[in-house]
Amino acid sequence: MAVTRTIIKSVGGYLPERIMTNDELATMVDTSDEWITERTGIKQRHIAAEGEFSSHLAIAAAKIAMQRAQVEANDIDLVIVGTTTPDLTFPSTACIVQAELGMTHGAAFDLQAACSGFLYGLAIADSFIVSGAYKRILVIGAETLTRLMDFKDRNTCILFGDGAGAAIVEAGEGRGEMSDRGILSSHLRSDGRYRGLLTATGGASSTQSIGNIHMDGREVFKHGVTNISEAIFEAMNATGFGADDIDWFVPHQANGRILEGVARKVGMARDKVVVTVDKHANTSAASVPLALNHLFESGKLERDQLVLFEAMGGGFTWGSVLARW
Ligand code: UT7
């Protein structure tokens, strides 16, 4: 039976020019390259320049994705921007991106799911496309997370970086089988009871300021491995695929040890795991599309390969998406 599938047509990524190494961080706070590398796998992060906002990073990533998909702004029906660090409280970063790309129809909105923002965006885009509401959607994850950083807090300032990734997704035809191209299953979860374990301490309604990132690292780590693994098993159960069937694992890049823990738990071979945390650190909602972009640019991603995405972030929010490229 013919069904509509959401095809991931293209991906693009953008990282700010300035790189901050662990050694440079160690001149600002009591830490070391050795500690950061051993505990997180991070070696460096990119930092947005003064006057460079999340929308600027988003637009740069979007332009690459659009060029690779050979689409113009007015071929796109909807812009979804996953971000925790919008340019302004309002209007949405998505509306800024829409205007700057020259898109004069359709709709645009931001989505707040912390580090799961892109994954949530992908799942929502899939629902809109499968329902027939939209034909082509630009999904972006864009963050200037270092703006929320207290560079005196070694528990958090070593972990995050700035960047953006974008994907063009569009309607395609499938047969309703697992051999179809496109998104085959998506699973979103959240549990607000854990909201205090990973939070920014400010907000328009409560403090009229943006606050700083605050985290109970050990607890987040523990929940991370468990929640992400569960979301992956859900994807496997829903599709009938096992770890051996999956060609690429494109996870949220929070900590190299979390990636290893999850891969071990779900039986994923190490050489299928895309790792960018060493170069980008945790770029929150941008992390998954930036990792996908890295895989794409490596030339190893082939048509019809199975790609498993996952993310987990503040809220807690988490989930998985399984797609055939
Ligand atoms: O997108 C999701 C968001 N976040 C995450 O997924 C992060 C999850 N958590 C983590 O990645 C890890 O918990 C961290 C990397 C944040 C911390 O690693 P850990 O192995 O859990 O370390 P810890 O917090 O248990 O701290 C161990 C020690 C402590 O010293 P004492 O109490 O043993 O004397 C810390 O004070 O390491 C100390 N420490 C540091 N030392 C050097 C904490 N941060 C640093 C640092 N440099 N930056």
Residues whose N, C-alpha, C, O or C-beta is under 5 A from the ligand:
A	BS01	UT7	D30 T31 S32 W35 R39 T40 C115 R154 N155 I158 G217 R218 V220 F221 G224 A254 N255 M312 G313
